[in-house]
């Protein structure tokens, strides 16, 4: 996300009273963005809505298909967590290691 796009997004979040933005005491180039209680409530409501949507979508699957999906998602989460915490010695076949220290262009 570009700096101007990020700034515009934060502006909208401030106007919606979801976050607060303050200047750094010493470095005026730095802004501190803090989530407000209303922002936390919004995230909780959004998370609950997304969970209901996922449950509704998966509810149409057969029990067998749900079990297969649960195993596959569980394995994917384990692999991603392993890559993030470095417990995977090498990337899985056909995959490259996540480069978390590199910045996106």
N, C-alpha and C positions, 0 to 999 in steps of 0.2 A: 504494500500500500504506500503510495507516495506521501510525502510530508504534507502537501496541501490537502489531500483527501483525508488524511488522518486528522488534521486540524479541523476540517469541516465536520467530520463525524463527531469529534469531541464537542464542537460548538453545538451541534444538535442534541447531544446527550446532556449538556449543561442546560440548554433551553428547556429540555423535558424534565429537568430536576432529577436526573438519574445519577449524575456525577457532579463533583465539585472540582474546579480547576483553580490552583493557586500558583503564584510565582515563587520561585526558589528565593530564599533570603539573600543569597550572595550572587548567584549567577542568574541574571535576568533572562537569559536564553532558555532556561530550564523551567518547565511547568510541571506541577505535580497534579495528577488526576486521581481523585479518590471516589470510590463508589459510595453513594449515599444509601441509607436504609430503603428508600423508594426504589433505587436501582437493584438492590438485593431482592426485594419483593418481586420486581418485574422479572428478574432472572428465574426466581423460583416458579412463578406463574408460567413463564415461557417453557421451562423444563417440564413442568407437569403437563402442559398442552402437548409438547412434542412426544412425551411418553405415552399419552393417550392415543395420539395418532399412530405411533408405532405399534401399540397393542392392538388397535383396531385393524391395522394392515396385516399383522401377523396372525390375528385371530382367524383369518380365513384359510390359513394353512392347516394341513392335516397334522395330527400329533407327531407322526413320523418325520414329516418335513421340518416341523419346528425343532425336533431333537437334532436333526442333521444340521440345521442352521445354527443352533446353540453351540454344538461342538465346533463348527467351523469358525464362528465368531470368537469363541473362547480361545481357540488355537491362534487366531490372528492377533488377538489382544496379547497373548503370551509372547508371541514373536515380536510384536512392536515394543512391548515393555522390555524384552530382552535386548533389543537394539538400543533402546533409550538408556537403559542402565548399564549396558556394556557386557551383559552376561553371555550374549551370543559371541562365540569365538570368531565366527566369520559370517558374512551374509549368507542367507539361504540361496540355493541355486536360482539363477535368473533374477536375483535382486542385488542391489548395491546397498552398502551400509548408509544409514542416514547421516548426513553431514550437518549436525546441529550447530557447529561452530561457524559455518559459512553463512554469510548474509545473502539474502535474495537480492537480485538486481532490481 
